[in-house]
Amino acid sequence: MNSTHSPSTHYLLFGSLFHSVPSLSFPCDPHGQVDIDGLSERARENYFFARTVVGCDYSMPVVIPALAHAPRSGACS
């Protein structure tokens, strides 16, 4: 993805496997490609963490349309 700051049309959602662990989502393209360089440092760390613990804390990520999802403030900025 390019690093322009246009609104994301989709999000890559890592659903939590536990109530005590929040789900995480990241702006992406329709194919699930996340613009790593466009993420804040905290979001980038959360993205790499979520990818690492798929199957332990998070389910396999799914791509969802942006209209179906309103990210929590600060979760993916």
C-alpha positions in Angstrom: 0.0 0.0 0.0 1.1 3.6 -0.5 1.6 5.9 2.4 -1.1 8.5 1.4 -3.5 9.2 4.2 -6.7 8.5 2.4 -9.5 6.9 4.4 -9.2 3.2 4.7 -11.9 1.2 2.9 -11.2 -2.0 5.0 -9.8 -3.1 8.3 -7.9 -6.2 9.2 -9.5 -7.6 12.4 -7.8 -9.8 14.9 -10.6 -11.1 17.0 -9.8 -11.9 20.6 -10.1 -15.4 21.9 -10.6 -14.3 25.4 -12.9 -11.7 27.1 -9.9 -10.1 28.9 -8.0 -9.5 25.6 -9.2 -6.7 23.4 -9.7 -7.3 19.7 -7.3 -5.3 17.4 -8.0 -3.9 14.0 -5.8 -2.1 11.5 -6.5 -0.1 8.3 -5.8 -2.2 5.2 -6.7 -2.6 1.5 -9.4 -5.0 0.3 -6.8 -7.8 0.2 -5.8 -7.3 3.9 -2.5 -5.6 3.1 -1.6 -3.2 6.0 0.5 -0.1 5.3 3.1 -0.8 8.1 4.8 2.6 7.5 1.4 4.4 7.9 0.8 3.0 11.4 1.9 4.8 14.6 4.7 3.1 16.6 2.2 1.7 19.1 -0.2 0.4 16.4 2.8 -1.2 14.6 3.9 -3.0 17.8 0.3 -4.1 18.3 0.0 -5.4 14.7 3.2 -7.5 15.0 2.2 -8.8 18.4 -1.3 -9.8 17.1 0.3 -11.6 14.2 2.7 -13.4 16.5 0.0 -14.7 18.9 -2.6 -15.9 16.4 -4.1 -19.0 17.8 -3.1 -18.2 21.4 -4.7 -14.8 22.1 -6.2 -13.9 18.7 -8.1 -15.6 15.9 -6.9 -15.6 12.3 -7.4 -12.1 11.0 -10.3 -11.3 8.7 -10.8 -8.3 6.3 -13.9 -6.3 7.0 -15.4 -3.3 5.2 -14.7 0.0 7.0 -18.4 0.7 7.1 -19.0 -2.3 9.3 -16.3 -1.3 11.8 -15.7 1.8 13.9 -12.2 1.3 15.5 -11.8 2.4 19.1 -10.0 5.6 19.6 -6.2 5.0 19.7 -6.5 1.3 18.8 -5.1 1.6 15.3 -3.9 5.1 14.9 
